[in-house]
Amino acid sequence: MNSRRKMVCALGASALLLPLRALAQQQGKVWRIGYLDFGSRQSMAGSGRYVALIEGLREHGYAEGRNLVLEARFADGDADRLDVLAGELVRQRVDLVLSTGSPASHAAQRATATIPIIVTVTDDPVGEGFAASLARPGGNMTGMSSGNADTDQKLVELLLVAAPKIKRIAVLTNPATSVHAPRLLSIQTAARQTGKQVLPVSARTPEEIDRGFTAMARERLDAVIILADVFLLQQRTQIAALALKHRLPSIYPQSLYAEAGGLMSYGADGTDNFRRAGIFVDKILKGAKPGDIPFEQPTRYYLVINRKTAKALGVKLNNELLARADTVIE
């Protein structure tokens, strides 16, 4: 990340520590946008997602303090809070809701069938009940797919290329995220085809993550796959450190994990979804119906390898794998 980008992210993080609701100047129409996040305010800032969201809105002419009020609610990884937070946004009479994280999107869906909802990231829009089809969602929801549901076999394949001797693989899931159950089954099927065993480990708090990795070590598991989840993402530094501590080769769905010290990541650029959210916001505020706007799917996936972590784990990365990487962190 270059120095200018670091400065922009730092400014965005500082701004997000303040209340997101701005006093908009009464110059024409002032739009009220709700934002509902399964994770934390700090995680959204630190991941660069806040900066991307604000930049995307500005590109289409929407800015806090001028024609936009952003009402933000964060569940801090506690799914039980989401229905209350979603209800608050509905009572604020927002013009639309942006939702981040499967549990948050389901909470927004339960809270309103009329206010447009833009899903910033979802593994499977149709499977999770957010859309009748990708091309014609119907109802009041649209947004962007992460494409993670299509990468399960690839995660197993890349992990085995990096560490071919592994036999037993842990999969870290969040029981609050409904899509993790079918994702786990998909990974188990892919692993079984290669003669490997998969054991699920669930966690929905930082303490449970600690206990989960202790259990992985106790069960003598050889590696770990982390499923896409907003709460787990906000705990990426903790997760990467524990994988290294217990000497577990690991693969993740987002590059932020590899940047935090994880061995490898493979997935779409999720941060870009937040910038592209501005396109959906603009269309809807100009009169388009969310049910008529297709869900977007990623067109490219990125492999990121942390060579420093590989050396610490004693994983010898072959030249073929390194050549396939889009980014190698030294």
N, C-alpha and C positions, 0 to 999 in steps of 0.2 A: 504494500500500500504506500503510495507516494505521500510526501509531506503535506501537499494541499488537501488530499483526501483525509489524512489523519486530522488536520485542523478542522475540516468541515464536520467530521464525525464527532470530534471533541465538542465543538460548538453545539451540535445537535444534541449530544448527551447532556450537556449543561442545561440546555433549554428544556429538555424533557423532565428534568428534576423539578422544574417549576410546574404549577398547574397548567394543563394543556388548554384549558378554556381561556380564550383571549377576549378582550373587550373589542368587538368589531366596530369599526367606524360605520356610521349609518350612511353609506354611499350606495344607493341602489339596494338590490336584493342581497341580504346576508343569509347564506346557507348554513344550516346546522347539520354537521356530520357526526354521527356517533361512531366510536371506535371501541370494540370489545375484544380483549386479548386474554387468552388463557394464562399467559405468562406474566412477567413483571414489567413495570415501567423501566427499570434499570436494564433488563435484558433487551428490550426493544431498542433502547438507546445504544447500548454497547454492541449490538449486532449490526448496526448501521441501517436497520429497517426504518427507524424514525426519519433519518435524513432522507432515505430513498422515498418514503411516503410524501414528505413535505416537498421535495424536489418535483415529484410526479404531479402533485396538485398544482404547484406553481407553474409548471410547464403548460397547464391548461387554464391558467388565469385565476386560480383559487389560492388565497393567502389569508392567514390569520391576521386580524387587525384591519383587514380591508373588506373582504366579502365572505369570510368564513369563520365560523365558530366550531372548534373541534372539541367535542365532549368525549373524553376517554375514560374507560374503566378497565382495570387490570385485576385479574383473579389471583395472581401470584401462585399459580399452579393448583389452586383449590377449586375443583370442579363444583363443589357444593355452593359456592358463592355466585356462580354464573347466572342463574335464573334471576336472582335479585338485581344484579348489575344490568342485565338485559332489560329488566322491567324499568329500571331507572332511566335508561336511554329512551325507551318508548314514551315514558311520561314527560321527557324533555321535548317531545314532539320533533325529533330529529327528522331531517329530510331523507336520510338513508343511513344504513349501518355498515361499517366495515368490520368483518370478524376475522380473528386470527386464532387458529387451533380448532380442531374438530369439536371438542366440547363447547367452545365458545360459539361456533357456528350453529350447533344444535340448540343451544340456549337462545340465540337470536331467532332461530326458526320457531321455537316454542312461544317466544314473546310476541311475535307479530306475523300476520299473514298478508299485511298490506304495505308496510314500509319496505322499500327495496333493501336487499341485503347483498353486499359484495363480499364473497369469500376470498381472502387473500391467498390461502393455501389449503388444499385438501388432497388427500391421496386418491380418492375415488368419488367424484361428485354424484354419480348415479348410484353407486353402491351404498353411499351414506345417506341417500334420500334427499339430496339437495337439488337434484335435477332429474327430469323425466328422461332426458337424453343430453349429450354434450352439445349437440347442435341447436336444440330447442329445449332449454331447461324447463320452461313453463313456470308458473308460480311467481314468487317474488325474490328468487335467488339466482345469482350468476357469479362469475369470478374466474379463478385460475386453479388449475390442477397442478400439483407438485410433480406428478408422474412417478411418485415413489412406488406405487402399486405395480409398476412395470419393471422395477429394478431388483426384485427379490433374488432371482436366479443369478443376476450379475454380481450382487453383493457376495453371495456364496462363492461364485467362481473366482472373483478377485482375491478373496480372502485365502482361498486354497492355492492360488498362484503364488501369493506372498509367503504363505506358510504351509507347504504341501503335506507336512507330517501331522497336522492337527486331525483329531478324530472326534472330539466332542466340543460342540459350539454352543455357547450361551447366547440367548437373544433377550436383550433388555427391553421390556415393554412397560407401558403405563396403563393400568386397568381402567383409567378414566377415559381413555381414547378408544372408542368402539372399533375403529378400523384395524386396531392392532391384532385382534383375533384372526381375521382372515389373512393378514400379512404374515402372522406366525405360521399358519398352516401352509402358506405358499413357500416360506423359507424351509420348513420341515420337509416338504415334498422335494424341493431342489437339493437339499442336503442328503436326503435318503437316496437319491439317484447316484450320488457319489460315494455311498457307503458311510456317510457321517451321521452322527447322532446330534440332535438339537434339544436343548433343555431351556425352557422359558424361565426368566427371572423377572418378576414384576416389582415396580417401585413407583410411588407417587409422592414421596417426600425425600429430602436430602438424606435423612436418617435411613430410609429404606434402601436408597441407592448404596450407602455404605454397607448395610447388612447384605444386600444382594451380591456385591463383589466379594464379601467375605465368604458367602455361600458358594460362589463360583470357585474360589480357591479351595474350599473344603471339599468340594465335589471333583476337584482336579480337572476342571474344564480347561480347554486348550486355547480358546479364542472367544471373542464376543462380537456380536452384531447389535448395533443400537438402532431401534426403529425411530422414524421421524415423529417428533412430538415437541410441542412448544415448551412444555415444562422441562423435558429432558435437555432440550437445546439450551435453556437458560442455565442448566447445571453442567454445561459441557466441560468447563475447566475441572470440576470435581470428577466427572466421569473419566476424562482423559488421564488425569493423575492416578486414579484408582486402577485403570487398565494397565498403566505403566508399573505401578507399585506391585501388582499381582502378576506382572509379566505376561499379559494377555494381548496378543495381536488383536487389533480391533479395526472395524470398518463402520463408517457412519454415512448418513444420507446427505449431509451438508458439509461444505468446506470449512465452515466455522469450527467444526470439531477438530479437523486436521490442523488448523491454525492454532487451536488451543492445546495441541500436543497429542492428538489422536494419530494412529498410524496411517490410516487412509480414509478418504471419503469418496463417494460416488453418487452424484445426483445433479439435479438442475440447479440453476442459480436462483435460490428462493428469495434473496434480497431484491432481485429485479422485479419480482411480483409486486412489491410494494410501490415501486416507481410506476409500474404499469397500471396500478390501481387507479391512478389519475385518469386514465383513458375511460375506464368504466364509470367513474364518478361523473365525468364530463358528459358522457352519453346519456346517463340517467337524469341528471339535472337539466339536460336539454330536452327531455321528454321521452326518451326511449324506455321501453318496458324491460325490466331485467329478464323476464321469461323469454324474451325474443333475442337476447344477447348470448351467443354461444359461450360455453366455458372454454377458456384457453388451455391448451396443453403445451408442455415444454417441447422445444424443437432440438435441444441439445443437452447432453449430460457431461459432467466434468469429473475427471479422475484427478484427485489431489493426493500426493504422497508426502509424508513427513519423514525425510531421510534421517533426521536427528533421532526421532523416536525409534526408527527401525534399528539404528545402531545400538541404542540403549537396550532394546529388547533382544539383540543378537539375531535379528531377522536379516537374512542376506537377500536383498532385492535383486532379481535378475534383470539383465539389460532389456529384455523384451517388455517387462512390466514398466520399467522406468521410461521406455520409449513411448508407451501408451499414455503416460501421464500428461495432463494438461499443465499441471504445476507440480514442481518438486520443491518442498520446503527444506532448505539446508540447515 
